């Protein structure tokens, strides 16, 4: 069963970007690190220590300081690029062009990429 401290840590991590994790430090990027008072920071470190099973120092960085280098951001950028390329290919597809020529003046307004959902 999850404790209140673990829920607090999960909430913080859900709303931040993990920059780096080592044996004794957890470095996160957050939009506004001023929101974390000293007691709040201590509480987060205690939750992290409980979760990891040993003391761990939590380092906070403002958004924009290294956020572009994170794995999550790179993955999101790659996914956007893939979708952009798929949309270009869809517009050039022979069948799509045939349909457009069959309806003079028609346009493609939106192409929605349907992501596959894994069976759970």
C-alpha positions, 0 to 999 in steps of 0.5 A: 500500500502506498504511503502519503510520502510515496504519493507526494513523491509520485505527484512531484515526479509526475509533474516534473522532468527527470534529468538525472538519477544516481545512487545518491541524487535525484535531479528533477526539472520543474516549472517553478522551483520557488514553490518548494519551501525548505520544509517541502523539500525536506519532505520530498527528500524523506519520501525519496529516501523511503522509496529508494531505501536510503538517503537521497539528495533531491536537486531542483532545476528550473524548466529550461535548464537542461530540459531539452536534453532529457530522454522524455523530451527527446522521445516526444520530439521524435514522436512528433517528427514521426507523426509529421512525416506520416501526415506528409505521406498520407497527403501524397498517397495515391488513393487520397489524391484520387479522392481529392481529384474526384471532388474538385475544390476539396481539401484535407483539413486534418489527418489524425494519427491513430495510435495502436492500443496494447491489450492489457 
